[in-house]
Amino acid sequence: MATTRHSARGLVRYLARRFAWHMLGAAIGLALVLLVYGLLNIAAGGTPGGVVVVVAVAAAVALGLVPGARELEVTAARALLDVDEDLVVPAQPRLAHRARTAGWVLLHLVTGLVVAFGLFALVPGAVLIGAEAATGSSMGSQIPPPAGPGEAVARVAACVVVGLLAVVATWPLGAAAAALAARVLGPTPHDRMETALARARREAEHIRLARELHDGIGHALTVVGVQAAAGRRVVAQDPAAAAQALAAIEETARTAVAELDHLLAVLRDDAGDDPPLPALGDVVAAHRRAGLDVRDRVDLPPDLPGLLSRTVQRIVTEALTNAHRHGAPGPVVLDVRWAGDHVLIEVANPLATGRGRRRSGGRGLAGVRERAALFGGTVTAGPDGDRWVLRATLPWTSSPAGARPAPHLDTGAPGPAEPAVSTPSAVPDAATRRDPDA
């Protein structure tokens, strides 16, 4: 019983909202018709009804072109017609938006006038004529009385049917308007394309943030794990080395938390520009302090673009972290140089004995390839004899032809390290290293 009452109340509210939508159109439409009729009579006098209709329709279309009309109609459709589909209010309306809005305003006014005419003209007229036919007396309708009982019954029945149709007209007209709202006030093909492009941009940003999270936090956790293992093994024999490892873990965790805060700020849209990355030499020096035997040759021009410089730094960081985590003990050769029309990055480290490929399938190399693809570059990585070699080529021809690239950094100078590797630390135990794939 309670469910039935609830459903009945819901139906009443549903019909009441549809009725309100129609009455809103009727009020605006009636005011517009009276205004047009009055102005035409003042200007010409005795204007034919057809001319009044044509001018009123033109005025309704013009009303739909007024700024703000679409916003009002969208709000009314959502609140009174219960339209759940996407309705568009573009910041920069196009011709298609204006034409659809004008057509919708005309439809709203016409259906409102039809419903109002049925309720306030047909229903009272049907009641009056039916009462005259039932009583046989004239009540002012100026319709001749029925010729006999059969005609009276037929007239009463016709009045009942007409009255009921006028009363229930709100429902089918409201349902039709709700079905058309999504098409008329919904997105145009151009809007759908812009929505798809915006969705693609958001997805690309999420991929970028995921890559940044891997490069920063993932590398930091790698170093924390290596240093924790090294400290555990030497804590009894060499307390100073263990303390150095703990200090490395502390600093790495602190910088990782700072980078994580920045990424969360980006997700909240309240972050500024990307924070500056440490110099490439500082990254190499930090890996040396972490126990990696890096033998580097870095020769880059000073005018390297910021995005390309950041990509080079991230690729080198990924390669050195992989060598630190998965490679066998031994020297890691790093070669970064400008070769006239491209930047070449090559990192080679000893291959772990008996393991040619990592089984767990990390995301590091995929991120490196995605970064290189932004510049139309290529990346190859895999075993080469007893070494694992990563080569990345990034096209760049902005420097003057024939210019001699100046050394871009001094890897011997200590400096702040990148969160993934930014710590002085104890030398990690070789037993913690595994096969060299990220």
C-alpha positions as CSV (number, residue, x, y, z in Angstrom):
1,M,0.0,0.0,0.0
2,A,2.8,2.4,0.9
3,T,4.6,1.6,-2.4
4,T,1.4,2.3,-4.3
5,R,1.0,5.7,-2.6
6,H,4.6,6.5,-3.2
7,S,4.2,5.7,-6.9
8,A,1.1,7.7,-7.1
9,R,2.8,10.7,-5.6
10,G,5.7,10.3,-7.9
11,L,3.4,10.2,-10.9
12,V,1.6,13.3,-9.7
13,R,4.9,15.2,-9.3
14,Y,6.0,14.0,-12.7
15,L,2.8,15.3,-14.4
16,A,3.0,18.5,-12.4
17,R,6.5,19.2,-13.7
18,R,5.5,18.6,-17.3
19,F,2.5,20.8,-16.8
20,A,4.7,23.6,-15.3
21,W,7.0,23.3,-18.4
22,H,4.0,23.7,-20.7
23,M,2.6,26.6,-18.7
24,L,6.0,28.4,-18.8
25,G,5.9,28.2,-22.6
26,A,2.2,29.2,-22.7
27,A,2.9,32.3,-20.6
28,I,5.8,33.5,-22.8
29,G,4.0,32.5,-26.0
30,L,0.7,34.3,-25.0
31,A,2.6,37.4,-24.0
32,L,4.5,37.4,-27.3
33,V,1.4,36.9,-29.4
34,L,-0.4,39.8,-27.5
35,L,2.6,42.0,-28.0
36,V,2.9,41.3,-31.7
37,Y,-0.9,41.7,-32.2
38,G,-0.9,45.0,-30.3
39,L,2.1,46.4,-32.2
40,L,0.7,45.4,-35.6
41,N,-2.7,46.9,-34.8
42,I,-1.1,50.2,-33.7
43,A,1.2,50.2,-36.8
44,A,-1.3,49.0,-39.5
45,G,-4.7,48.5,-37.9
46,G,-6.9,45.5,-38.8
47,T,-4.0,43.2,-39.4
48,P,-5.1,39.7,-40.7
49,G,-4.7,36.8,-38.3
50,G,-2.3,35.0,-40.7
51,V,0.1,38.0,-40.6
52,V,-0.1,38.0,-36.8
53,V,0.9,34.3,-36.7
54,V,3.8,34.7,-39.1
55,V,5.2,37.7,-37.2
56,A,4.7,35.9,-33.9
57,V,6.6,32.9,-35.1
58,A,9.4,35.1,-36.4
59,A,9.5,36.8,-33.0
60,A,9.7,33.4,-31.2
61,V,12.6,32.4,-33.4
62,A,14.3,35.7,-32.6
63,L,13.7,35.1,-28.9
64,G,15.6,31.9,-29.2
65,L,18.6,33.8,-30.5
66,V,18.8,36.1,-27.5
67,P,21.9,35.3,-25.3
68,G,20.9,33.3,-22.3
69,A,17.9,31.6,-24.0
70,R,19.7,28.3,-24.3
71,E,20.8,28.3,-20.6
72,L,17.2,28.9,-19.5
73,E,15.8,26.2,-21.8
74,V,18.4,23.7,-20.7
75,T,17.7,24.4,-17.0
76,A,13.9,24.1,-17.6
77,A,14.4,20.8,-19.6
78,R,16.5,19.3,-16.8
79,A,14.3,20.4,-13.9
80,L,10.8,20.0,-15.5
81,L,11.2,17.4,-18.2
82,D,13.5,15.1,-16.2
83,V,16.0,14.9,-19.1
84,D,18.9,12.8,-18.0
85,E,21.0,13.0,-21.2
86,D,23.8,15.5,-21.7
87,L,22.5,19.0,-22.6
88,V,25.1,21.4,-23.9
89,V,25.5,25.1,-23.0
90,P,28.6,26.0,-25.1
91,A,30.9,28.8,-24.1
92,Q,31.2,29.8,-27.7
93,P,27.9,29.0,-29.4
94,R,28.1,28.0,-33.1
95,L,25.5,28.5,-35.8
96,A,24.1,25.0,-35.2
97,H,23.6,25.8,-31.5
98,R,21.8,29.0,-32.3
99,A,19.5,27.4,-34.9
100,R,18.7,24.5,-32.6
101,T,17.9,26.8,-29.7
102,A,15.6,29.0,-31.8
103,G,13.8,25.9,-33.0
104,W,13.4,24.6,-29.4
105,V,12.1,27.9,-28.1
106,L,9.5,27.9,-30.9
107,L,8.5,24.3,-30.1
108,H,8.2,25.2,-26.4
109,L,6.0,28.2,-27.0
110,V,3.7,26.3,-29.5
111,T,3.2,23.2,-27.3
112,G,2.6,25.5,-24.3
113,L,-0.1,27.4,-26.2
114,V,-1.7,24.2,-27.4
115,V,-1.9,22.8,-23.8
116,A,-3.2,26.1,-22.5
117,F,-5.8,26.3,-25.2
118,G,-7.0,22.8,-24.4
119,L,-7.2,23.3,-20.7
120,F,-8.6,26.9,-20.6
121,A,-10.7,26.9,-23.8
122,L,-11.7,23.4,-24.8
123,V,-12.3,22.0,-21.4
124,P,-14.7,24.8,-20.2
125,G,-16.4,24.8,-23.7
126,A,-16.9,21.0,-23.5
127,V,-18.3,21.3,-20.0
128,L,-20.7,24.1,-21.1
129,I,-21.9,22.3,-24.2
130,G,-22.3,19.0,-22.4
131,A,-24.3,20.7,-19.6
132,E,-26.6,22.3,-22.1
133,A,-27.1,19.0,-23.9
134,A,-27.8,17.2,-20.6
135,T,-30.2,19.8,-19.2
136,G,-31.8,20.9,-22.5
137,S,-31.5,24.6,-21.5
138,S,-29.3,27.3,-23.0
139,M,-26.4,28.6,-20.9
140,G,-24.9,31.0,-23.3
141,S,-23.0,28.8,-25.8
142,Q,-25.2,30.0,-28.7
143,I,-25.4,26.3,-30.0
144,P,-28.8,25.1,-30.9
145,P,-30.3,22.6,-28.5
146,P,-30.2,18.9,-29.5
147,A,-33.0,17.6,-31.7
148,G,-33.7,14.6,-29.5
149,P,-32.4,12.3,-26.7
150,G,-30.0,10.5,-29.1
151,E,-28.3,13.7,-30.2
152,A,-28.1,14.9,-26.6
153,V,-26.3,11.7,-25.5
154,A,-24.0,11.9,-28.5
155,R,-23.2,15.5,-27.8
156,V,-22.5,14.8,-24.1
157,A,-20.2,11.9,-25.0
158,A,-18.3,14.0,-27.5
159,C,-17.8,16.7,-24.9
160,V,-16.5,14.2,-22.4
161,V,-14.0,12.8,-25.0
162,V,-12.8,16.3,-26.0
163,G,-12.4,17.3,-22.4
164,L,-10.5,14.3,-21.4
165,L,-8.2,14.6,-24.5
166,A,-7.5,18.3,-23.5
167,V,-6.8,17.3,-19.9
168,V,-4.4,14.5,-20.8
169,A,-2.6,16.3,-23.6
170,T,0.1,17.4,-21.2
171,W,1.4,13.8,-20.9
172,P,2.1,12.9,-24.6
173,L,3.3,16.4,-25.5
174,G,5.6,16.5,-22.5
175,A,7.0,13.0,-23.3
176,A,7.6,14.1,-26.9
177,A,9.4,17.2,-25.7
178,A,11.6,15.2,-23.3
179,A,12.5,12.8,-26.1
180,L,13.4,15.7,-28.4
181,A,15.3,17.7,-25.8
182,A,18.4,15.5,-26.0
183,R,18.6,15.8,-29.7
184,V,17.9,19.5,-30.0
185,L,19.7,20.8,-26.9
186,G,22.2,18.0,-26.8
187,P,25.7,18.0,-28.3
188,T,26.2,18.6,-32.0
189,P,28.8,16.5,-33.9
190,H,31.3,19.2,-33.4
191,D,30.6,19.1,-29.6
192,R,31.1,15.3,-29.6
193,M,34.4,15.7,-31.3
194,E,35.5,18.3,-28.8
195,T,34.4,16.1,-26.0
196,A,36.3,13.2,-27.4
197,L,39.4,15.3,-27.8
198,A,39.1,16.6,-24.2
199,R,38.7,13.0,-23.0
200,A,41.8,12.0,-24.9
201,R,43.7,14.9,-23.4
202,R,42.6,13.9,-19.9
203,E,43.7,10.3,-20.6
204,A,47.0,11.5,-21.9
205,E,47.5,13.5,-18.7
206,H,46.7,10.5,-16.6
207,I,49.3,8.5,-18.5
208,R,51.8,11.3,-18.0
209,L,51.1,11.3,-14.3
210,A,51.4,7.6,-14.1
211,R,54.7,7.8,-15.8
212,E,55.9,10.5,-13.5
213,L,54.7,8.4,-10.5
214,H,56.7,5.5,-11.8
215,D,59.8,7.5,-12.6
216,G,59.8,9.3,-9.3
217,I,58.2,7.2,-6.6
218,G,59.1,3.9,-8.2
219,H,62.8,4.8,-8.5
220,A,62.8,6.1,-5.0
221,L,61.3,2.8,-3.6
222,T,64.0,0.9,-5.6
223,V,66.8,2.8,-4.0
224,V,65.1,2.5,-0.5
225,G,64.9,-1.3,-1.0
226,V,68.5,-1.6,-2.1
227,Q,69.8,0.6,0.7
228,A,67.7,-1.2,3.3
229,A,69.1,-4.6,2.2
230,A,72.6,-3.2,2.2
231,G,72.2,-1.7,5.7
232,R,70.7,-4.9,7.1
233,R,73.7,-6.9,5.9
234,V,76.3,-4.5,7.3
235,V,74.6,-3.3,10.5
236,A,76.6,-5.6,12.7
237,Q,80.0,-5.4,11.0
238,D,80.0,-1.7,9.9
239,P,77.6,0.5,11.9
240,A,78.8,3.6,10.0
241,A,77.8,2.1,6.6
242,A,74.5,1.1,8.1
243,A,73.9,4.6,9.3
244,Q,74.8,6.0,5.9
245,A,72.2,3.6,4.3
246,L,69.6,4.8,6.8
247,A,70.4,8.4,6.0
248,A,70.0,7.6,2.3
249,I,66.6,6.0,2.9
250,E,65.5,9.1,4.9
251,E,66.5,11.6,2.2
252,T,65.0,9.5,-0.6
253,A,61.7,9.1,1.3
254,R,61.6,12.8,2.0
255,T,62.1,13.8,-1.7
256,A,59.7,11.1,-2.9
257,V,57.0,12.4,-0.6
258,A,57.6,15.9,-2.0
259,E,57.2,14.6,-5.6
260,L,54.1,12.7,-4.6
261,D,52.6,15.9,-3.1
262,H,53.3,17.7,-6.4
263,L,51.5,14.9,-8.4
264,L,48.5,15.1,-6.1
265,A,48.4,18.8,-6.5
266,V,48.4,18.3,-10.3
267,L,45.4,16.0,-9.9
268,R,43.7,18.8,-7.8
269,D,44.5,21.3,-10.5
270,D,46.2,23.6,-8.0
271,A,49.9,22.9,-8.9
272,G,52.0,25.3,-10.8
273,D,54.6,24.4,-13.4
274,D,56.5,21.2,-13.1
275,P,59.3,21.4,-10.5
276,P,62.8,21.7,-11.9
277,L,64.7,18.4,-12.2
278,P,68.2,18.1,-11.0
279,A,71.0,18.3,-13.5
280,L,72.0,15.1,-15.3
281,G,75.4,15.2,-13.6
282,D,73.7,15.3,-10.2
283,V,71.7,12.2,-11.1
284,V,74.8,10.3,-12.1
285,A,76.6,11.5,-9.0
286,A,73.7,10.3,-6.8
287,H,73.9,6.8,-8.4
288,R,77.6,6.8,-7.7
289,R,77.0,7.6,-4.1
290,A,74.5,4.8,-4.1
291,G,77.2,2.3,-5.0
292,L,76.9,2.1,-8.8
293,D,80.1,2.2,-10.8
294,V,79.1,4.7,-13.5
295,R,81.6,5.6,-16.2
296,D,80.0,8.4,-18.1
297,R,80.5,10.6,-21.2
298,V,78.0,13.4,-21.4
299,D,78.3,16.0,-24.2
300,L,75.2,18.0,-24.8
301,P,74.7,21.6,-26.2
302,P,73.7,24.3,-23.7
303,D,70.5,25.2,-25.6
304,L,68.8,21.9,-25.3
305,P,65.0,22.5,-25.0
306,G,63.5,22.0,-21.6
307,L,61.2,19.2,-22.6
308,L,63.9,17.3,-24.4
309,S,66.3,17.9,-21.5
310,R,63.7,16.5,-19.1
311,T,63.2,13.5,-21.4
312,V,66.9,12.8,-21.5
313,Q,67.1,13.0,-17.7
314,R,64.2,10.7,-17.2
315,I,65.6,8.1,-19.7
316,V,69.0,8.1,-18.1
317,T,67.4,7.9,-14.6
318,E,65.4,4.8,-15.7
319,A,68.4,3.1,-17.3
320,L,70.7,3.7,-14.3
321,T,68.0,2.6,-11.8
322,N,67.5,-0.6,-13.8
323,A,71.2,-1.2,-13.9
324,H,71.3,-0.6,-10.1
325,R,68.5,-2.9,-9.4
326,H,68.8,-5.7,-11.9
327,G,72.4,-5.7,-13.2
328,A,75.3,-7.7,-12.1
329,P,78.3,-6.0,-10.3
330,G,80.6,-4.1,-12.6
331,P,81.0,-0.8,-14.5
332,V,78.0,0.8,-16.1
333,V,78.9,2.8,-19.2
334,L,76.8,5.9,-19.9
335,D,77.1,7.8,-23.2
336,V,74.9,10.8,-23.8
337,R,75.9,13.1,-26.7
338,W,74.5,15.2,-29.5
339,A,75.3,13.8,-32.9
340,G,74.3,16.7,-35.2
341,D,70.7,15.9,-35.8
342,H,69.8,13.8,-32.8
343,V,70.6,13.1,-29.2
344,L,72.0,9.6,-28.5
345,I,71.6,7.9,-25.2
346,E,73.4,4.6,-24.5
347,V,73.6,2.8,-21.2
348,A,75.4,-0.6,-20.9
349,N,75.6,-2.6,-17.7
350,P,76.8,-6.2,-16.9
351,L,74.1,-8.8,-17.5
352,A,73.1,-10.9,-14.5
353,T,74.4,-14.4,-14.8
354,G,71.8,-16.9,-16.2
355,R,69.1,-14.2,-16.7
356,G,68.5,-12.6,-20.1
357,R,65.2,-11.1,-19.4
358,R,63.1,-10.0,-16.5
359,R,60.0,-12.3,-16.0
360,S,57.7,-9.9,-14.2
361,G,57.4,-7.4,-17.0
362,G,58.0,-3.9,-15.6
363,R,56.7,-0.6,-17.0
364,G,59.9,1.3,-17.1
365,L,60.9,0.5,-20.7
366,A,57.4,1.2,-21.9
367,G,57.6,4.6,-20.3
368,V,61.0,5.2,-22.0
369,R,59.6,4.3,-25.4
370,E,56.6,6.5,-24.8
371,R,58.8,9.5,-23.9
372,A,61.0,8.9,-27.0
373,A,58.0,8.6,-29.2
374,L,57.0,12.1,-28.4
375,F,60.0,13.3,-30.3
376,G,59.7,10.7,-33.0
377,G,62.6,8.8,-31.5
378,T,63.4,5.1,-31.1
379,V,64.5,2.9,-28.2
380,T,66.1,-0.5,-28.2
381,A,66.9,-2.5,-25.1
382,G,68.2,-6.1,-24.6
383,P,71.1,-8.3,-24.0
384,D,74.2,-7.8,-26.1
385,G,76.7,-10.5,-25.2
386,D,77.4,-10.3,-21.5
387,R,75.9,-6.8,-21.2
388,W,72.5,-5.3,-21.2
389,V,72.3,-2.3,-23.5
390,L,69.7,0.4,-23.8
391,R,69.9,2.8,-26.7
392,A,67.6,5.8,-27.3
393,T,67.7,8.2,-30.2
394,L,65.9,11.5,-29.9
395,P,65.8,13.6,-33.1
396,W,66.8,17.3,-32.6
397,T,68.1,19.7,-35.2
398,S,67.5,23.1,-33.5
399,S,71.2,23.9,-33.0
400,P,73.1,25.7,-35.8
401,A,74.5,23.3,-38.3
402,G,78.1,22.5,-37.6
403,A,78.0,24.0,-34.1
404,R,80.2,22.3,-31.6
405,P,78.1,21.1,-28.7
406,A,79.4,22.4,-25.4
407,P,79.6,20.1,-22.4
408,H,76.3,20.3,-20.7
409,L,77.3,19.3,-17.2
410,D,80.0,18.3,-14.9
411,T,79.3,15.0,-13.4
412,G,82.0,15.4,-10.8
413,A,80.3,18.2,-9.0
414,P,78.0,17.0,-6.2
415,G,74.5,18.5,-6.0
416,P,70.9,17.7,-5.1
417,A,69.8,14.4,-6.5
418,E,66.5,13.4,-8.1
419,P,64.0,11.7,-5.8
420,A,64.5,8.3,-7.2
421,V,68.3,8.2,-6.5
422,S,68.9,11.3,-4.4
423,T,71.0,10.0,-1.5
424,P,74.4,9.2,-0.3
425,S,74.3,5.6,0.6
426,A,76.0,2.4,1.4
427,V,77.1,0.1,-1.4
428,P,74.2,-2.3,-2.2
429,D,74.9,-6.0,-1.9
430,A,75.3,-7.7,-5.4
431,A,72.9,-10.4,-4.2
432,T,70.0,-7.9,-4.3
433,R,70.5,-7.3,-8.1
434,R,68.5,-9.1,-10.6
435,D,68.0,-9.3,-14.4
436,P,68.2,-6.0,-16.2
437,D,64.8,-5.1,-17.5
438,A,62.5,-2.5,-16.0
